[in-house]
Amino acid sequence: MYIPRFIVLIVALFSSLYVYADDVPPIEAYGALPEISMMVISPSGDKIAYRHADKGQDYMMVYNRADNKLLGAVELSNIKPSRAYFIDEERLILVVKRSTRLMNYFGRHEVSSAYSYNIKTNKSVQLLTLGFGIHGGQTQLGDIVGLSADGNSVYMPAWTNSTAFSLMNANLDKRKVKRFKRGSKDIIDYFINDNDQLLARERYDNEENLHRVEAKLDGKWIEIFSEKTEIRSKGFVGVTPDFKSLIMLETNSATGHTAYYTMRLKDGMISEPIFSHPDKSVEFVFSDINRIVYGVRYSGFRPSYEFFNKKTNQLIDKLISSMPNNSLRLMDHTPDWSKIIFLLAGDFSKGDYLLYADGKFSSLGSQRPTISPKQVHQIYETEFVARDGLKIPLLLTLPNKELKSLPAILMPHGGPESYDTISFNWKAQYFASRGFLVIQPQFRGSDGFGSDFIRKGHGEWGRKMQHDLTDSVKSLIKSEYVDENKVCIVGSSYGGYAALAGATFTPELYQCAVSINGVSDVKEMLDDEKHDFGSDHWVLSYWEKNIANGKVDKNYLANISPITHVKKVTKPILLIHGEYDDVVPFSQSEDMYEKLKDAGKKVTFLELPKGDHHLSNGLNRMKTLKAIEHFIMDNINTE
């Protein structure tokens, strides 16, 4: 049997300057929602807003920074906040999600909405409301593409009926919405300047697989870009400060990574790469309320940045260099960059918000205040070579034990086109606190490591992607860091699929498996996507390419589906699923549970009432972690 080798000798772990903690935080310290999150700063830097969740209370709080006086609060207990930002000193935009039923549509749907919160009046206005001037059957109502010239309203795209994706104008202080520009069925985005003028619109026809951009020139819509493609390869994400070009993200063929380009509105001319890195992809652009882009964030276990302003570049690089063992994630800043909020992670950090101002850092609070810095477990970066020679990046979260014959948790990420980062991962830190080595392989198909690495995962569900997980564990077993009789696989979403694939395809490797909101039946998954989006939609094309490299075959899908192989299961399985999960249907775990029970296998099923895909509810998150703790301790002896 082939055993892959490590590129980096992890014997170097023994030389780490790590301070071991004698006491272990209770499970509640990990299973609770972060006490502080979503922190942002007002344009002047005088006000701070953040989400505060503690002891069943959940609010968006706004404070005066000078005297820490509470200026206002919005209750969040019945909604799921996803983003917040200041428009000016008195108004905060809050984007939230809520699971609800839509009239004339089957089942429940997660609907995003945007609210304008006026700090002075302590009143909130929902900017777009289903059925109020817009179509009642849509779920994406949280996107703002521009601010009006007078600053009193915002521009937001929405369906006005089932065939028109239009641009709406929504008042920030009262419930007043009007249609600014009627759209059509194939429009997917709008671009507007700071003088209430439409610049461009992006279109995609799912039936014709036609991606287009049209610019408004001399009062007429002129096509400046057209491409036939089943899956869009170019992303249009903003505008230049002079409003003469769109910002475009596309893979740079020279590097294999996503780069930043401009497309000129007057003729569609595409620039050479402006922001590009040989080893990293542009994964996020920094822009203002009018989508004027001024910088980018690159992919990586630790983020890095690049901005047009040279002084800003130098400052951010200097601050990152000052903390080489940590990750500094830029969260918000004042327009003049005199005050910057970072989220610190890595060595001795439990998710700490820092304010950089006047040449120094100061603390704004921690996501996990009940955990001390010395109780944060070290995250180690390495890589190994898989059985076919491909290098696989790897994160290890270390327990406070001698690194020899350890119990281990293999924790594949979701997506699968995503990746893990240096952050306070509540599950990984919890497992490490209980003595487990936590293994997070960035298997082929993961994002963040280039387009070729993503393509190597196409058609490899249950195959080479799964081999990468297997090989990571065997590497550590061979190196005697992991006890081969004390390994459990735990994953969410695609990671839940991988956990079930591990329990069915390589049952000898694991003592137990935990699937949280995971896929068990791949054919059923694709059938659901076809039902939700239609057979011509790019979403279906994306999943068919990702799962089967476009060669969708009933027998092929059955062979890579864990539900087909329940007879191979030899170890206990814990299934956990949210009742309102609208990403992976509840039936995926329900059907797997019935199959396993019928086959006489040892299985437990935890249903989470009103639970979503991301364990956003604090009570459900705690239930999940306690169920996992009980299950794993029953099946693995950590002594």
N, C-alpha and C positions, 0 to 999 in steps of 0.2 A: 504494500500500500504506500502511495506517495505521500511524503510529509513535506510541506513547503518550509522554506527556511526564512528566518528574519533577516532583513537588510541591516537593521540597527540592533546591536546587542543590547538587550534590555537589562543586562547585568549592570548597566549604568544607573539603573533605578536605585541601586543600593547606595550610590554616592549622593542622592538627593538630600538637600538641606531641608528636610521636612520635620516639623515639630509634631510629635504624636500627642493626641489628646487622651487623657485617662478616662474621661466620662463620655457617654454616648447620648446624643439628643434623643428625645422621645419620638415616636413615629409621627406625632402631630406636627413636629417641626418641619417635616418634609412633605407630608400629605396635604397640608393646608395650602390655600392659594397664597402667592406672594403677598406680604403685607403691604408693600409699596410697589407700584408698577406704573407704566405709561406716563412717566414724568416729562413735563414740557415747561418752557419758559416763555414769558410774554416778550414782545418786541423790545421794550425798554429794559427788560431784565428785572423789573420790580416785583413781578408776580410769578409764582410757581403753581402749577397744577399737577395733580397726580391721583391715581386710583389708590384708595386705601381699603383693604379688605381684612377684617379681623373680627373674630368671635361672632360670626354671622352677619356683621355689618359690612356693607359694601357701598362706598361713595366715591364720586369724583370730587376732590377737594381743591379749592383755590385759596392760596395763602399770599399775604403780603410778605415779601422776603425780608424786609428790614426789621420788622417786629414780630414776625411769625403769626400775625393776626389772621384768623379765618375770615375770608371775604365771601365765601359761598360754597355750596355743596349740592351735588345732584345724586339722588339715590339710584343705585345700579342693581338692586337685588333681583329684579325681574327681567333684566336684559343682560346681554353679553357685550361689554365694551371691547372694541378692537383698535381704536385709534383716537387720539385727541390732539388738537393743535390750536394755538391762538391765531385769530385773524387780525386782531388789534388788542389794545389794552383792556377793552371791556367785553370782548366776545370770544368765546371758546367754541370750536366745532368739536362735537363728540359723535363719532361713528360707532354704531352699535348693531348687534344682530339679535334676532328674536325668532324662535321657532313658532310657527303659526300655520293655520290652515288658510288656503286661498280659495275664494269662491269659484266654483266650477272646476276646481283642480283636485285630483285625488291625493290623499295623504297630507303629511306635514312638510313644510318647507322653511328653510332658514332665510329670513329676509333681513337684509342690511338696510339701515336708515341713518340719516345724518340729522343731528340736532344743533341748533345755534343756542348757546347758553349765554345770556346777558348777565354778567357778574353784578352790575350795578342794580338791576331790577330783580335779580335772582329768579328770572323766568326763562323757560326753555321753549323753543319753537321747533317742531318737526318740519324740516324743509320740504320734503316730498312725502305725501301720504297716499297709499294705495286707494284708487277710486276717486281721489280729489284732483281732478284735472288730468289724471294719468290713468293708464290701463291697470286693472286690478290684479292681473296675473303676471307679476314679475317679482324678482327677488333682489335685484341690485339697485338700491336707491341711495347709496352712500357716497357716490363719486361726485366731486366738485372739480370742474375743469377751468374755472376762472372766476374772478371777482369783478363786479361791475365797476365802471369808472367812478361812480359816486360812493362806492363802498357800502351800499345799502342792500345789495342782493348778490347772489352767486348764480353761476350757470352750471346746470346739472343735466346730463343725458338721461332720458327715460322713455319707455314705450308709452305713447299716447293712445295707441290701439295696437292690435295684434300685428299690424303691418307697417307701423311707423315708429322708428326709433328717433325721437326728436330731441331738440335742445330746449330745456326749460329754464326760466328765470324765477328763482325763489327768493322771496324777501327774508332777510336775516332776523327781523324783529317782530314780524306778524305773519299769520298764515295767509300768504298771498302768493299765488303761483300763476304764471302765464307762460304760454308757449312762445319761445323766441324764434325758433326755426323748425318747421315741419321736416321730419326725416323720412327715410324709407326703410324697408325691411333689412337691407344688407349693410346699413351704416353701423359701425361699431365704436366710433369715437369722433369727437370734435375738438378742434383747437381754435382758441380765441385770443385776441390781444387784450391789452389793458385799456382799450378805448371802445369796448363793446362791439368789436368787429370780428366776424368769423374769418379765420385764416384758411382753414383746411378741414376736410373730413376724411376719415378712413373707412373703407368699405371691405367687406368680405362676403362673397356669395358662396354659400356652402354647396349649392347644387352644381355650380360651375367651377368650384375650387379657384375662384378668382379674387385675388387680393389687389386692391387699388387704393391710391391716394389722389384726392382732387383738391386743388387750391382755388381759392376765390380770387380771381384776377380780373380787374376792371368790371366787377359786377357779375362775372360769369364763372361757372365751375369748369375748370380745366384739369383734365387728367394729367398728372405728372409722374405717376408710377403705376405699373401694372405687372402682375406676376401670377402665373398659373401654379398653384401649389395646394396639395391636400392639407398640409399643416404649415401655418405661417412661420417663416424663418426670420422675418424682420419685425422688430417691435418698435413702434413709434410712441415715445414716452414723454415728449415735451417740446419746447421751442427755445430758440436762441434769444438772448436779450434784445436784439433788434427786431425780433418777430419776422425775420426774413427766411428762416430755415426751421425745419423740424429736426428733432433729435431722434436718431435711429440706432437701435442696438442690433447687432448681427455678428455672427461668428466671423472672426478674422481668419481667413484661410492660411495666413502665414504662421499663426500661433495656435490655431485650433481653439481659441478662447473668445468669448463674447467681447466685442469692442464697441466704442462710442463713435458714431459718425453723425454728420449732418446731411440733410437733403434740402436743397435749395427750392424754395416755393415757386420761384418764377419759371424754373425749367426742369426741376426734378434731379438736378445734378447732385451726385453723392460724393462727399468729401473722402479723402484718405482717412484712416483711423486717427482720431484725435486723442482719445484715452484708450490705451491698449497696453496689456502686460503680457510678457512671454509665458508666464506660468499661472496667471489668474484671469478670471472672467469678471467683467463689469456685471454686478448682480443687482445694483440699486443706483438710482440717480437722485441727487439732492436738488429739489426745486421749490419754488415759492407757490403761492396760491394760484398764480397764473401759469404755472408749469414752466417757468423760466428755469432752465437747468444750469447749475453753477458748479457741480462736482459729482463724483461717483464714489461708490464703495466697491472694492474688489472682493472676490470670494477668498476663502481660506479659513483654516481653523481659528485664526485670529484675523479680524478684518483689517484692511488697509484702505487708504483713501487717496484721491487725487482731485485737486480743485484748480480752477482757472486762475484764482488769485494766488500769486507766488508766496505772499506772506502767510496766507492761510495754510498753504501746503507745508511751509517750513515749520509753522507752529505745531500742526497736527503730527508731523513726522517726529518732531522733537519730543512731544508728549508721549507718543507711542514708544519711542526709544528709551524713555526714562523708566518704563515698566516692562522690561523684556520678558518676564515670566507671566504676564497677564494679558488679558484681552481688553482693549478699550473700544467700546461700541459708542459711536457718536449718536446721541439721542435727539438733541435739539440745541439751538444756539440763537442768540440775538442777531439781527441782520448785520451788525457791525463786527460780529465775532468777539466782542469784548467779554461775553459770558457764554460758556459752553457747558452743556450737561453731557456727561459720559456715564455709561453703565460698565462698571469694572467687574471682571470675572477672572478666574484663574487662581494662582497661589493665594491662599488665605482670604479669598473673597467669596462671600455668599450672595453676590449680586448687589453691589454697592453703588449707589448713585453719587457721583462727584460733580461739583461745580468748579470749573476752572475760570477764575477771574482775578484780575490784578496780579497776574504772574504766579498764582499758587492755586492748589487744590483745597477744597473744603468739602466736608461730608454733608450730604443732603438726606441720607437715610439708607436703609438696607432692605432688600426684599425678604431676608430671613433674619430678623434681629435676635431671635432666640438661639441661633447657632453662632458660636464664637468663631473667630478667624482660625484658631488652631484646630477646630473641628471640621474644617473644610478639607476634603480629600484631594490629593494631588491628581491632576490629569496629565498623562504622559502621551506624547506624540511619537509614533513610530510607523513602520510599514513592514509588510512581508511580501514574499513572492508566492503567488498562487500556483497551483499545479501546472498551469499552462504557461507560466513565466511572467504573467502580468503583475506589476507592482500594485499592491492594495494599501492605501493609507489606513491607519488604525489609531484609535484613541483608547487608552486604558485609564480607568479610574482606580486608584490604588487604595486598598484597605490598610489599616494600621497594624500590619502583621509582617513577619518575615515572608518574603516573596518566594515561597516554596510550597508546592502541593496545596494550593489554595482552592477553596470552593469558588466557582465562577458563575457569573451571569453573562450570557451572550445577549446583547441588546441591539438588534438590527433596527435602523431607523425606518421611518415611513417614507411615503412618496410613490414609487421608489426614487424618483428624480429629485432628491434633496440631499442634505448631508448634515452631519453633526458638527458642532463647533465647541470651542472652549467657552463654556458657560456653566452656571450652576444648574445642572440637570437634576431635578428633584428625585427622579427614580435612581439615577446612577449614584448620586451622593448617598441616598438612603441605603442602597445595597452595599456600598463600600463601608458605610458606618457599621453594618452588620457583619463585616468580615469577608465580603465577596470581592474578588477582582472582577471589575466590569469591563467587558470587551465590546467595543463599538467599531466594527469594520466598515469602511466606506467601500462597499462592494461595487463591482462594475455596474454601470447604469446610474450611479450616484451623480448628482450635480456638483459643480464647484471645481471639477478637475479636468475640464475641457470637453469639447464635443465628441472627440474620439472615445473617451472613457465612457460617456453616456451611450454612444452607439454600440459599444461592446456589450451593453446590457440588453439591447433589443433582442427579443425572442429568447431570453435566458431566464425567465421566471421558472423557478424550480430546477434549474439546470446550473449553468456556470455562476449565476448570481448566488445560488444556494451553495455551490461548491466553495465560493469565496468565504462564506460564513463557516462552513465546515473546516476549511483549511486554517482559518485563524485560530480556531479552538485546538486543532491538532498541533499547530505550531507551538502553542503555549504548553500543551501536554508534553510534547517531546522535550521541550526545554525545562520541564519539571517545575514550571511555575503554577500549573493547574493540575488538580487531582482529577483524573479521568472519570472518577465515579461521583463527582460532585459538580456537575454542570447542568444549569437550567437555561432555557432559551425563553426570553421575554420580549415581546414586541407589540407595537400598536400600528394599526392600519396596514400598510404593506408589511411592516415588521411583524404584525399579527399573522399575516399570510406566511411569512418566513418561519415563524414559530411553529405553525401547524405543518408546514413543509418539513421542518426539522423532525417533528414528532412522527411523521409518516414516511419520509424518504431516508432518514438516517436515525432511526429510533435508538440504535445502540449508543449514540453519542451523548444523549441527554437523559437526565433522571426525571425531568419534568418539563412542561411547556406551558407558557401563558400567552394567550392571544387576546389583545384588547382591541375591540372594534376591527377585527381582522377579516380578510377575505378567505373563504374556504372553497368556494365554487367559482372558478374563473369564467366559465361559460355563462353562468347566471349573472355575474358582474357585467359582462359585455352585453348581455340581453337587456339588463337594466339601463345601461348607457344608451342603447339603441332606442329603448322605449322613451327615455327622458329627452333625448336630443334629436332623434331621427337618424335614419341610415345614411344620410348625406352629410351629417355634421362633422366638423373637424375634430370634435372631442372624441367621437368614435374612432376616427382615423388614427388619432394620437394613441389611444389605448390599444388598438389592434397592432400598431407598429411597436409599441413599447412591450407588449406581452408576447406577441407572436411574430414580430418583424413583418407584419402585414399578411402572413400566410395563416389566416384563421381557419382552423379545421376542428371539427367537433371532437375527434379522437385526440388531437393534440391538446386541446383545452382540458379534456378529461384527464389526460395523463399528468398534467401539471397541477391539477386541483387536489388539494389534500382530502376533500370529501370523498374522492374516488378511492382512496387508499386507507380507509379507517381500519381495515383488517390488519394492517402492518403496525398499528399503534401498540406499544408495549408498556408505555409509561403514562403516569397521570397527566391530564390536561385540565387547565383552568381556562374557561371562556368567560370574557367580560364584554358586555355590549350595552351601549346607550340606547334607550327606547326611541329617542328622537334623532338618532344619527342619520343625517341626510347625505353623507359621503359614502359610507359602506352600510347598506341596509341591515337592520337588526336581524333579518332572516338569514344572513350569512352565518351568524353564530348559532341561531336557533336551529337551523337545519343540520349543522355540524353536530350539535349536541344530541339531536334525535338519532342521527346515524351512529354516533359513538355509543349511545345508550343501547340501541338495538343490537350493536355488535358486542355488547357486554364489556365495554372498555370503562376504565375508571376516569370519569369526567365530572367536573363541577361547572355550573353555569350561574354567573352573577349577572342579573339584569339590573340596569341602572335606570330608575324612574326619571323620565324627562331628560335623560343624559344625552349629550351631543357627542360628536366625533372626537373632540379635543379635551374631554374631561374638564370642561370650563367651570362646572358647578363644584363648589368647594366640598359639599357633602358627598357627592359622588366620587370626587377624587380621593377623599379620605377612605370611603368604603372600598375603593379599588385597592389602595395601598395596603389596607389592613387584610383584605382577602388574599392578596399576593403574599404578604408576610406569613400568614397562617399556612397557606398552601405550600410555599417553598420550605418553610421550617419543618413541615410534616414529611417532606421528601428528600431534604438534604441536611445532613448533619454538618454544621459549620465548625465543630470542634476539631 
